[in-house]
Amino acid sequence: MCDESSWLWPLTAKVGMPIKTGRVSPTSPSSVEPVSWSPRPYSRADARRVAACLTDALSADPLFIATFGMAPWPGFFKWMNWKLFESFGMADVMANSATGEIASVAIWMEPRMSFGASLRGLFMMLYLVCCVGFRRTFRLAKVMGTVESKRCKYAPTALHLHTMGTASAHQGKGIGSDVLKIGIARADARGVPCFLELSNPRNVPFFEMLGFRVVEQVYPFEGGTIGDGSAGVGQGPVCTLMLRPFEKAEEPFVPEEEEEGAEAYAGGARLTQGDGLMMAKARRSPGRQAGRPRTQAFADHHHDPFVRQEDDEEEGALKKPALAEV
């Protein structure tokens, strides 16, 4: 019989199957007082705890329930995590360093689907057909296709926040935002925006505080049937598409006076086309001393009659016969 630590466990996991006892549940209060919470990259050893965290966080997700006609189960998220992490390797968790408990998860995708991701997605669809049937699996594929077409329209180069969830016992403590900021910083370092589809409209203000804005609201089940095969009521659950534009960091402000002063010192002056000749003469003038600003050198040059006479002689304005050497 397969254990949850085995790679075959998703194949034998039944819909609604709870996590086996005998281990510390990732979402249940631990007997050990948490020492420290810190974000870190997702690892394969986190698969079971991450699946349990997402199952708890999205237990009342309206779009998931409308798609499948039931609440989420751990096997679904274990397969989804395997597909996304093995394909893109962009997942972050908030973990307790003492107990290993996972409180929040954020899983990201690249802008373009790779061959490996497509192949793993096919295996996941086969798993869903075995678990919930062809009709519900097809309904999920239809919703995913609608969202993907919108993403290509609004943000073809954006990093895609595919799944994010915080365990109910840890919501409202800022843990989720700390995990999301890792992915946002990753996108900013690449110079690309961030995109997500939100299945619960009450979470819109949370993402707006992180810089996301609503670009469109989609109703995938409007005029169709929901997960249990019955006709949808009204427009059905909404899928909110949100985008966070890339914001380039502002360069530090340098006052114009300081910039001109820095250019004027000896050894660092830059000659422009208009004042190149005058600056060259000012450097020869005895009125300029090392470290004096360029404007002061121009003043010395302008008011010194001997310098003006020397300059005129160099330019040929005053022609004098040369004396022969004796």
N, C-alpha and C positions, 0 to 999 in steps of 0.2 A: 504493500500500500504506500502511496506517495505521501511524503511529508511536505510541509510548506516550504522547507528549505530546498527541496528538489526542484529542478527546472521543469519537471513534468507536472508539478502541482497545479498550474492553471488548467491543464487538460482535464483534471479530475475534480476541480473545484466546482461545486454546484451553485446555482443561483441562490443568493441569500445565505450561503454557507458561512457561519461565523468562524472567526479565527479559533483554532484549537487552544484548549487551555493548557496550563503547565508552563507558560511563558508570560513574561510581563507584557501586558497590552500596551501598545504605544500611546493610546488615548486615555487610559485609565489612570487615576492618581497612583503614583508610585509610593511604596512604603518608605523609600529613601527621599529625604528632602532634596530637591534640585539644588545643585551647587552653582552651575552657571549655564546660561544659554548662549549659544554662539552660532552664527551661520557658517556653513561649510558646503563644499560640493557634494552632490549625491554620489553614493557608491552602490555597487551591486549588493552589498550586505544590508543595505537599507530597504530592499525591495518589499519585504513583508510589512515592516513598520510604516513605510510610506503609503502602501496600499490601504492599511488600516486607518491612517490619518486622513486620506482623501475620502474614504468611505464614510467616516464620521463627519467630515467638513461638508460634504455635498449630499448628505442624506436626504435633505428636503429640496434639492435642486429642481425647480419646476421644468426646465428644459429636458433634463435627463429622464424625469418621470414621464413626461409627455412622449418621449421617444420610445422608451421601453415598457411603459406601463407599470413600473415597479421602481423601488429605491435602488441605489447603487449597491454593488456587491464587491468584495475585495478582489475576486478573480479578474474582473474587468480592468481595474486600475493596475493590477500586476502586469497584465498583458500590455496595457497602454504604456506604462513606464518602461517596460522592456523595449518596445518598439521605438519610443522617442529617445531614450537615453543611449541605446546602442547605435542609433542612427546619427544623432547630433551631439550627444555628450554635454548638453547645456541644461543642467538641473541643479537646483540649490535647495538646501533644507536648513531648518533651524533645529538644532539638536541639543540635547542635554548631555554635557560631557561626562557626567557621573553615571547616568542611567541608560543613555543611548536613546531616550525617548525622542520621537520626532513630533514637533508641534506645528510646523508649517512647511509647505512644499511649493516650489515654483518650477515648472518645466517649460523650457523654451524650444522653439524650432528655428531652423535656418529659413531664409526666404524661399529657397527652392528645395523641392523634394528630391532626395537622392534615390538611386536604384535600390540600395539596401533598405531605405525607409519604405519604399513602395512594396518591396518583397515582404518585409515584416508586417506591413499593414494588411497584406493579403492573408497571411497566417492568422492575424488577429480577427479578420472577418470570418474565416473558417471556424475559429473558436466560437464566435458569437452565433453563427448559424447553428452550431451544435447546442449552444446554451439556450438561446431565446428564439430560434427559428429564422427563416429567411425574411419574412415580412418586416420584422423589427430591425433586422440587420440592414435591410435595404433602406428603411426609413432613416437610420443613422447615417448611411452613406449619402443620402439625399441632402440631409441637413449639413453635413460636412462639405459637400460640393458647393452648396449655396454660400456658405461662409468663406470658402476658399476663393470663389469667384469675386466676392466683395473685397477680400484682402488684396488680390491682384489689382483691383481697380484703385483702391485708396492708398495702398502701401506695398508696392511690389518688391521693395528692397528692405522692408522692415524686419526686425527680429520679432517672431510671433510668440506671444505668451499663450501657450496651448492650454495649460491647466495650472490652476493655483488654488490652494485650499489651506485653511488653518483649522486645527482641531477645535471643537466647540469649547473645550475647557480653557483654551488659551486665546480666544478671540477678544478683541478690544484692548490688548496689551501692547500693541505696536510691533508684535513679532512678525506679522505678515508683511508690513511695510519694509522692515529690515531685510527680509529675504528678497523682496521685489527690487530693492535698490541695487542689489548685486547685478541682476540682469539689466537694469536700466543703465548702470555704469558700463556694462559690457557693450551695450548698443552705442552709448555716447563715445566710447573709445574707438568704435568702428566708424562713427559719423553717420549712423543710420537711425531712423525712427523706431518706435515700438508699437506693436499692434496687438489687440486682444478682442475676443468676443466674450461678452458678459451675459451669462444665463440668468442671473438674478438681478433685477433692476435696483434693488435696495442697496447694492454695493457700488453704484455709480459714484456717489460722493467720495467714497474712499479712494477710488482711482483718480478722480479729479484732483484731489489733494496732491497726488504724485505727478501731475502734469498731463494726464490724459484728458482728451476731450471727445465727446460723442460725435461721430460722423454720420451714423445712420442707425435706425432701428428696423430690424427684420423680423417678420412673423412667419417662421417656416411652416406652421401648421394651419395657416389661415385657409379656410375652405377645404381642408382635408381631414384625415383621421389621425387620432393620437395613438399612443402605444398599445392600448387595449383593443384597438380596432373600432372604437366608437367615433362618431363624428365630433370634430372639435367645436367648442362653443366660442363664438365670436372670432376674434383674431388669434386666440391661443396664446401661449407663452411667447414673450418677446426675447429676441437675441440682440443685445446692444453692442454695436461695433464702436470701439474706441481707439484713438490714435494719439500717440505722444510724439510730436515732432522733435527732430534733433535740434538741440540748442547748443550752438558753439559758445565756448567759454569766452567771455569778454577779455580783451587785452588790457593790461594795467594802463591807467591814464598817466601820461607824461606831460606836464605843463609845457607850453610852447617856449616860455622864457628859459626854462632849464635846458630844453633841447638845444636852443640856439647857443646858450652859454657853453654847453658841452662841446659843441662843434667849433667854438671860437678859440680854444686854448691851443698853444703851440704844440705841434706834433700830432694834433687830432683835427685840425681845421680842414674843411672841405671847400674847395674853390669852385664856384659856379661860373657859368659862362660870362656873366655880367661883371663880377667883381674879381675875377682871377688875376688880371693884371695889377689892379690896385692892391690886392692882398700881397702879391709878390713884392711890390715896392714897399709896402708897409713893413714887411719882415726885414728889409734892409735899413729901415729908418731907425736912427738912434733913439727916437722918441718912444719906440715900443720895447717893453721889457718882457722877459719870459713870464708867462702866466697872465698877461693882461688881456682883457677881452678884446674881440675883434673890433667892436664899435669904438673903443678908446684908441686903438691903433689907427683907425680911420681918422679920428679927430686930430691926433698928433700929425698925421700925414698931411691933413688939409691945412693946418695953421702954421706949419713950419716953412718959412719962405726958402730956406736953403734946400729943403727936400724938393720943393716945387721946381726950383731952378735946376737941380740935378736931374729931375725927371724930364724936364723940357729938353735939356741937353741930350739925354739919352734918346729921346724920341725924334731928335733932329729939328725941333721947333726953333731953337737958337743955334745957328751955325757959326762957329768961331774957328779961325784958322789955327791949325795945330802948330806948335812951336817945335822947331827942329832941335834935336839933342846936340849939345855942344860936346 
